[in-house]
Amino acid sequence: MEKRFYPQLGETVFWDTLENGLTVAVVPKPGFSKKLCYFVTDFGAIHRQFTLDGQDYTVPAGVAHYLEHKLFDMPGRDVAAEFAALGAVPNAFTGYDMTAYHFSCTENFEQSLALLLEFVSTPYFTTESVEKEQGIIGQEIDMNADSPDTQIFETLMGGMYRSHPVRTPILGTRESIAQITPEILRLCHQSFYRPDNMLLCVVGDVDPEQVCRIALEKLPEAAGPKPAVRRKWQEEMICPRSDLCRAMSVSMPMFQLAFKCEAADRGYEAVRREIVGDLAAEALFGESSPLYLRLYEQGLIDSSFGGGFETIEGMAMLTASGDSEDPKAVLDGVLEEASALLRRGITEQELLRMKRSALGRRIRSLDSFDSVCFRICAYYFSGFDYFEFPAVYRDVTRQEILDFVRNTVTEERMCLSVIVPDEEAQV
């Protein structure tokens, strides 16, 4: 295994690519009793179009999440009960651009790891069980429809994008999941749940070589060609809709505003764009910014207000959200502050302070095993070693931040999603 040491972070990671194609990353934590394991595939809700063996496929919205649910089914077995008997806590989640299966434990790590690898790599789909799952996921879709936090984001995505699949919910719709069959699930499992399309990441006091040995024993060799997945979509920077409002059961108006950004490709440049965006958010509406203090004193925002730079494969945005009695006044304040920032500029002292603050937050996040695993996996699929992030902060300049604000924080690129209390519904 390759051992990489990161002196600025005081972290070590062991990396290896096994004979079956699986990439393994182990972050040793000597003396810690907790162990955490993520088994992740480069397959998420947006990966709906791909070519395999010369044939083009388009699968229904929600299939990645559906597959996540169904993999916990094994004939004649209760996977959750088996994990519980080992003292391990399993779970899974589907994102827009990856799906992760994970467990945490303090004992029986090797048996738990073997169980995780076994059930994720063992497809079992019957017509009866797939049809039954439609009802379960349909209820989950209905719950999301009643969740203001979910709806404000999904409404925002629908207003910002014309063609990028982020405009469709991760869970899909009741109509789209009704099209999912055992054959579609088998196709997606065969195409994307192959070792050379996955990453196994472990954080804890474990033997890296033993992790690799178990992975080789439990996982099959990658068979056949990998699918060619659609990962880019043509999008104008002008949002199709700029102002969306709906009524739900909330006590006061809540909002999320975003400015559309060009999506960087992969690797170092993509991460540099992300960090520039994060620093721009800090300069515009961070807790120590003039705008934050002014809006807070005016009673237009409260402690729920915050923002940053978000990326999903093929798209990016600068975003801010919170509760406010006048979301449009907050938006106007952001636009005005962007103009003021460009006029006054950023001093070297301000840049250093922002870098130290942002870098400190990222370093503190490494205290969380979940944060470490998630970030290693997410950035790996983007072609970047996450623990290299301190060097990126060092290279970012004031001019980059100002250019980003000048190009991004404009009315043309803006979309505002608002949820108001039922009685304040706007037609």
C-alpha positions as CSV (number, residue, x, y, z in Angstrom):
1,M,0.0,0.0,0.0
2,E,1.1,3.6,-0.6
3,K,1.5,5.5,2.6
4,R,0.9,9.3,2.3
5,F,1.6,11.6,5.2
6,Y,0.2,15.2,5.3
7,P,2.4,17.1,7.8
8,Q,0.2,20.2,7.9
9,L,-2.8,18.1,9.0
10,G,-0.9,15.5,11.0
11,E,-2.8,12.8,9.1
12,T,-1.7,9.6,7.3
13,V,-3.7,7.7,4.7
14,F,-2.9,4.3,3.2
15,W,-4.0,4.0,-0.5
16,D,-4.2,0.9,-2.7
17,T,-5.8,-0.3,-5.9
18,L,-6.5,-4.0,-5.6
19,E,-6.4,-6.7,-8.3
20,N,-10.2,-6.6,-8.6
21,G,-10.0,-2.9,-9.4
22,L,-11.3,-1.5,-6.0
23,T,-9.6,1.5,-4.6
24,V,-9.0,1.4,-0.8
25,A,-8.2,4.3,1.5
26,V,-7.5,3.7,5.2
27,V,-7.0,6.6,7.7
28,P,-5.4,5.0,10.9
29,K,-6.6,6.3,14.2
30,P,-4.5,4.4,16.8
31,G,-6.1,4.2,20.2
32,F,-9.6,5.1,19.1
33,S,-12.3,2.5,19.8
34,K,-14.7,3.8,17.1
35,K,-14.3,2.5,13.5
36,L,-16.2,3.8,10.5
37,C,-16.4,2.4,7.0
38,Y,-17.8,3.8,3.8
39,F,-18.3,1.7,0.7
40,V,-19.2,4.1,-2.1
41,T,-20.0,3.9,-5.8
42,D,-19.6,6.6,-8.5
43,F,-23.3,6.4,-9.2
44,G,-25.9,9.0,-8.1
45,A,-29.2,10.4,-8.9
46,I,-27.9,12.5,-11.9
47,H,-26.2,9.5,-13.7
48,R,-29.3,8.5,-15.6
49,Q,-27.8,8.4,-19.1
50,F,-25.0,6.0,-20.1
51,T,-23.7,3.8,-22.9
52,L,-22.8,0.1,-22.3
53,D,-21.5,-2.3,-24.9
54,G,-22.5,0.1,-27.6
55,Q,-26.1,0.5,-26.4
56,D,-27.5,3.8,-25.0
57,Y,-29.6,3.7,-21.9
58,T,-31.7,6.3,-20.0
59,V,-33.0,5.0,-16.7
60,P,-35.9,6.5,-14.7
61,A,-35.4,9.3,-12.2
62,G,-34.8,7.9,-8.7
63,V,-33.2,4.6,-9.7
64,A,-30.0,5.2,-7.8
65,H,-32.0,5.7,-4.6
66,Y,-34.2,2.8,-5.3
67,L,-31.2,0.5,-5.8
68,E,-29.8,1.7,-2.5
69,H,-33.0,0.5,-0.8
70,K,-33.1,-2.8,-2.5
71,L,-29.5,-3.9,-1.8
72,F,-30.4,-4.3,1.9
73,D,-32.6,-7.2,0.8
74,M,-30.9,-10.6,0.8
75,P,-32.9,-13.9,0.4
76,G,-33.8,-15.4,3.8
77,R,-31.7,-12.9,5.7
78,D,-32.1,-9.7,7.8
79,V,-29.0,-7.6,7.1
80,A,-29.9,-5.0,9.8
81,A,-30.3,-7.7,12.4
82,E,-26.9,-9.3,11.4
83,F,-25.2,-5.9,11.9
84,A,-27.0,-5.4,15.2
85,A,-25.7,-8.8,16.4
86,L,-22.2,-7.6,15.6
87,G,-22.7,-4.4,17.5
88,A,-22.5,-2.4,14.3
89,V,-24.8,0.4,13.1
90,P,-25.4,0.4,9.3
91,N,-26.9,3.0,7.0
92,A,-26.8,4.4,3.5
93,F,-27.5,7.5,1.5
94,T,-27.9,8.4,-2.1
95,G,-26.6,11.8,-3.3
96,Y,-26.8,13.5,-6.7
97,D,-23.4,12.1,-7.7
98,M,-22.6,9.1,-5.5
99,T,-24.2,6.4,-3.3
100,A,-22.7,5.4,0.0
101,Y,-23.2,2.4,2.3
102,H,-21.6,2.7,5.7
103,F,-21.4,1.3,9.2
104,S,-19.8,2.3,12.5
105,C,-18.7,-0.1,15.3
106,T,-16.3,-0.5,18.3
107,E,-15.9,-4.3,17.9
108,N,-16.3,-7.0,15.3
109,F,-15.0,-4.7,12.7
110,E,-13.7,-7.4,10.3
111,Q,-17.0,-9.3,10.4
112,S,-19.0,-6.1,9.9
113,L,-16.8,-5.2,6.9
114,A,-17.3,-8.6,5.3
115,L,-21.0,-8.3,5.8
116,L,-21.1,-4.8,4.2
117,L,-19.2,-5.9,1.1
118,E,-21.3,-9.0,0.8
119,F,-24.7,-7.4,0.8
120,V,-23.7,-4.4,-1.4
121,S,-22.2,-6.7,-4.0
122,T,-25.1,-9.3,-4.0
123,P,-28.1,-8.1,-6.1
124,Y,-31.4,-9.7,-5.3
125,F,-34.4,-8.3,-7.1
126,T,-37.8,-10.0,-7.5
127,T,-40.8,-8.5,-9.1
128,E,-42.8,-8.8,-5.9
129,S,-40.1,-7.1,-3.7
130,V,-39.5,-4.3,-6.3
131,E,-43.2,-3.5,-6.6
132,K,-43.5,-3.5,-2.8
133,E,-40.6,-1.0,-2.5
134,Q,-42.6,1.4,-4.8
135,G,-45.0,2.0,-2.0
136,I,-42.3,2.5,0.6
137,I,-40.4,5.0,-1.5
138,G,-43.6,6.7,-2.6
139,Q,-44.3,7.4,1.1
140,E,-40.8,8.9,1.3
141,I,-41.5,11.1,-1.7
142,D,-44.7,12.3,0.0
143,M,-42.8,13.1,3.2
144,N,-40.3,15.2,1.2
145,A,-43.2,17.0,-0.4
146,D,-44.2,18.2,3.1
147,S,-40.7,19.1,4.1
148,P,-40.0,22.9,3.7
149,D,-36.2,22.3,3.8
150,T,-36.4,19.8,0.9
151,Q,-38.9,21.8,-1.1
152,I,-37.1,25.1,-1.0
153,F,-34.0,23.5,-2.5
154,E,-35.8,21.4,-5.1
155,T,-37.8,24.4,-6.1
156,L,-34.6,26.4,-6.5
157,M,-33.0,23.7,-8.7
158,G,-36.1,23.6,-10.9
159,G,-35.9,27.3,-11.4
160,M,-32.1,27.5,-12.0
161,Y,-31.6,24.7,-14.5
162,R,-33.1,23.7,-17.8
163,S,-31.3,20.5,-18.6
164,H,-29.1,19.4,-15.7
165,P,-30.7,16.5,-13.9
166,V,-30.2,18.2,-10.6
167,R,-33.6,19.7,-11.4
168,T,-35.2,16.3,-10.6
169,P,-35.4,15.1,-7.0
170,I,-33.0,12.4,-5.9
171,L,-35.9,10.2,-5.0
172,G,-37.5,10.7,-8.4
173,T,-41.3,11.1,-8.6
174,R,-44.1,8.6,-8.1
175,E,-44.5,8.4,-11.8
176,S,-40.8,7.8,-12.5
177,I,-40.3,5.1,-9.8
178,A,-43.4,3.2,-11.2
179,Q,-41.2,2.6,-14.3
180,I,-38.4,0.9,-12.3
181,T,-38.2,-2.9,-12.8
182,P,-35.9,-5.7,-11.6
183,E,-34.2,-5.6,-15.0
184,I,-33.4,-1.9,-14.7
185,L,-32.0,-2.5,-11.2
186,R,-29.8,-5.4,-12.4
187,L,-28.5,-3.3,-15.3
188,C,-27.5,-0.4,-13.0
189,H,-25.9,-2.7,-10.4
190,Q,-24.0,-4.6,-13.1
191,S,-22.9,-1.3,-14.6
192,F,-21.9,0.8,-11.5
193,Y,-21.5,-1.6,-8.5
194,R,-18.3,-3.0,-9.9
195,P,-15.1,-2.7,-7.8
196,D,-13.3,-0.5,-10.4
197,N,-16.1,2.1,-10.0
198,M,-16.1,2.1,-6.2
199,L,-14.1,3.2,-3.2
200,L,-13.7,1.6,0.2
201,C,-12.7,4.1,2.9
202,V,-12.1,3.2,6.6
203,V,-11.2,5.4,9.5
204,G,-10.1,3.9,12.8
205,D,-7.6,1.7,14.6
206,V,-7.5,-1.0,11.9
207,D,-5.0,-3.0,9.9
208,P,-4.9,-1.6,6.4
209,E,-3.6,-4.8,4.9
210,Q,-6.4,-6.8,6.5
211,V,-9.0,-4.4,5.0
212,C,-7.6,-5.1,1.6
213,R,-7.5,-8.9,2.2
214,I,-11.2,-8.9,3.2
215,A,-12.1,-6.8,0.1
216,L,-10.3,-9.2,-2.2
217,E,-12.1,-12.2,-0.6
218,K,-15.6,-10.7,-0.7
219,L,-15.7,-8.8,-3.9
220,P,-15.8,-10.2,-7.4
221,E,-13.5,-9.2,-10.2
222,A,-14.7,-6.4,-12.4
223,A,-16.3,-7.9,-15.5
224,G,-16.9,-6.4,-18.9
225,P,-16.5,-2.8,-20.0
226,K,-17.3,0.1,-17.8
227,P,-20.3,2.3,-18.9
228,A,-19.6,5.7,-20.5
229,V,-21.7,8.0,-18.4
230,R,-23.1,11.4,-19.4
231,R,-21.5,13.9,-17.0
232,K,-21.9,17.3,-18.8
233,W,-25.0,19.3,-19.7
234,Q,-25.3,22.5,-21.7
235,E,-26.5,25.3,-19.5
236,E,-26.7,29.0,-20.0
237,M,-25.7,31.1,-17.0
238,I,-29.0,32.9,-17.1
239,C,-31.6,31.2,-14.9
240,P,-34.9,30.2,-16.5
241,R,-36.7,31.5,-13.5
242,S,-35.5,34.1,-11.0
243,D,-38.2,34.4,-8.4
244,L,-40.2,31.4,-7.0
245,C,-42.6,31.4,-4.1
246,R,-44.8,28.8,-2.6
247,A,-46.8,28.4,0.6
248,M,-46.3,25.7,3.2
249,S,-46.8,25.2,6.9
250,V,-44.0,27.3,8.2
251,S,-44.0,29.9,11.0
252,M,-42.1,32.6,9.1
253,P,-40.8,33.0,5.5
254,M,-37.7,31.0,4.7
255,F,-35.5,31.5,1.6
256,Q,-32.6,30.2,-0.4
257,L,-31.0,32.3,-3.0
258,A,-28.3,31.2,-5.4
259,F,-26.1,32.5,-8.2
260,K,-25.3,30.2,-11.1
261,C,-21.6,29.4,-11.7
262,E,-19.7,27.7,-14.5
263,A,-18.9,24.1,-13.5
264,A,-15.2,23.4,-13.3
265,D,-14.1,20.0,-14.6
266,R,-12.2,17.9,-12.1
267,G,-9.1,17.8,-9.9
268,Y,-7.1,20.7,-8.6
269,E,-8.9,23.4,-10.7
270,A,-12.3,22.3,-9.5
271,V,-11.3,22.4,-5.9
272,R,-9.6,25.8,-6.4
273,R,-12.8,27.1,-7.8
274,E,-14.7,25.8,-4.8
275,I,-12.3,27.4,-2.4
276,V,-12.5,30.7,-4.3
277,G,-16.3,30.5,-4.1
278,D,-16.2,29.7,-0.3
279,L,-13.9,32.7,0.3
280,A,-16.2,34.9,-1.8
281,A,-19.1,33.8,0.3
282,E,-17.2,34.7,3.5
283,A,-16.3,38.1,2.1
284,L,-19.9,38.8,1.0
285,F,-22.1,37.5,3.8
286,G,-19.9,35.7,6.4
287,E,-20.6,36.4,10.1
288,S,-18.0,39.1,10.3
289,S,-18.9,40.8,7.0
290,P,-20.4,44.3,6.9
291,L,-23.5,42.9,5.2
292,Y,-24.2,40.3,7.8
293,L,-23.9,42.8,10.6
294,R,-26.1,45.3,8.8
295,L,-28.9,42.8,8.0
296,Y,-28.8,41.4,11.5
297,E,-29.1,44.9,13.1
298,Q,-32.0,45.6,10.7
299,G,-33.8,42.5,11.8
300,L,-33.8,41.0,8.3
301,I,-31.8,37.9,9.2
302,D,-31.2,35.8,12.3
303,S,-28.7,33.1,13.3
304,S,-30.1,30.8,10.6
305,F,-28.5,32.9,7.9
306,G,-25.5,31.4,6.1
307,G,-24.1,30.4,2.8
308,G,-21.3,29.1,0.8
309,F,-20.3,27.5,-2.5
310,E,-21.9,24.2,-3.6
311,T,-21.0,21.9,-6.4
312,I,-22.6,18.8,-7.9
313,E,-21.1,17.1,-10.9
314,G,-21.7,19.4,-13.9
315,M,-23.0,22.4,-11.9
316,A,-22.0,24.9,-9.2
317,M,-23.6,27.8,-7.4
318,L,-23.0,30.4,-4.7
319,T,-25.8,30.2,-2.2
320,A,-27.2,31.7,0.9
321,S,-30.3,30.8,3.0
322,G,-32.1,31.5,6.2
323,D,-35.3,32.8,7.7
324,S,-36.4,36.4,7.0
325,E,-39.6,38.5,6.9
326,D,-38.3,40.1,3.7
327,P,-36.1,37.8,1.6
328,K,-36.0,40.2,-1.3
329,A,-34.5,42.8,0.9
330,V,-31.8,40.3,1.8
331,L,-31.2,39.6,-1.9
332,D,-30.9,43.3,-2.6
333,G,-28.4,43.6,0.2
334,V,-26.3,40.8,-1.3
335,L,-26.2,42.5,-4.7
336,E,-25.4,45.9,-3.2
337,E,-22.6,44.4,-1.0
338,A,-21.1,42.7,-4.1
339,S,-20.8,46.1,-5.8
340,A,-19.4,47.6,-2.6
341,L,-16.9,44.8,-2.3
342,L,-15.7,45.3,-5.8
343,R,-15.3,49.1,-5.2
344,R,-13.3,48.8,-2.0
345,G,-11.4,45.5,-2.8
346,I,-9.9,43.0,-0.4
347,T,-6.8,43.8,1.6
348,E,-4.0,41.3,2.2
349,Q,-4.9,41.3,5.9
350,E,-8.6,40.5,5.1
351,L,-7.5,37.7,2.8
352,L,-5.3,36.2,5.4
353,R,-8.0,36.4,8.0
354,M,-10.5,34.7,5.7
355,K,-8.1,32.0,4.7
356,R,-7.2,31.2,8.3
357,S,-10.9,31.1,9.3
358,A,-11.9,28.8,6.4
359,L,-8.8,26.6,6.7
360,G,-9.4,26.2,10.4
361,R,-13.0,25.1,9.8
362,R,-11.9,22.4,7.4
363,I,-9.1,21.2,9.7
364,R,-11.6,21.0,12.6
365,S,-13.9,18.9,10.5
366,L,-11.3,16.2,10.4
367,D,-12.1,15.5,14.0
368,S,-15.3,13.8,12.7
369,F,-14.8,10.3,11.3
370,D,-18.0,10.8,9.2
371,S,-16.7,14.1,7.7
372,V,-13.3,12.4,6.9
373,C,-14.9,9.5,5.1
374,F,-17.4,11.5,3.2
375,R,-14.9,14.1,2.0
376,I,-12.3,11.5,1.0
377,C,-14.9,9.7,-1.1
378,A,-16.5,12.7,-2.7
379,Y,-13.2,14.3,-3.7
380,Y,-11.7,11.0,-4.9
381,F,-14.5,10.8,-7.5
382,S,-13.7,14.4,-8.5
383,G,-10.1,13.5,-9.1
384,F,-8.6,15.2,-6.0
385,D,-6.8,14.0,-2.8
386,Y,-8.8,15.8,-0.2
387,F,-6.0,16.1,2.3
388,E,-4.1,18.3,-0.2
389,F,-6.6,21.2,0.4
390,P,-4.2,23.4,2.6
391,A,-2.0,24.0,-0.5
392,V,-5.0,25.2,-2.5
393,Y,-5.8,27.9,0.1
394,R,-2.2,29.1,-0.1
395,D,-2.4,29.7,-3.8
396,V,-5.7,31.6,-4.0
397,T,-5.4,35.4,-4.7
398,R,-7.5,38.5,-3.9
399,Q,-8.0,39.1,-7.6
400,E,-9.5,35.6,-8.1
401,I,-12.1,36.3,-5.4
402,L,-13.0,39.7,-6.8
403,D,-13.2,38.3,-10.4
404,F,-15.5,35.5,-9.1
405,V,-17.8,38.0,-7.4
406,R,-17.8,40.3,-10.5
407,N,-18.8,37.4,-12.8
408,T,-21.1,35.5,-10.5
409,V,-23.1,37.9,-8.3
410,T,-25.4,39.4,-10.9
411,E,-29.2,39.6,-11.3
412,E,-29.0,37.5,-14.5
413,R,-27.4,34.5,-12.7
414,M,-29.7,34.8,-9.6
415,C,-32.6,32.7,-8.5
416,L,-34.6,33.2,-5.3
417,S,-36.7,30.4,-3.8
418,V,-39.1,31.4,-1.0
419,I,-41.5,29.5,1.2
420,V,-44.1,31.6,3.0
421,P,-46.7,30.6,5.7
422,D,-49.9,29.3,4.1
423,E,-51.9,32.4,4.7
424,E,-49.3,34.5,2.9
425,A,-49.4,32.4,-0.3
426,Q,-48.7,34.4,-3.4
427,V,-50.5,33.5,-6.6
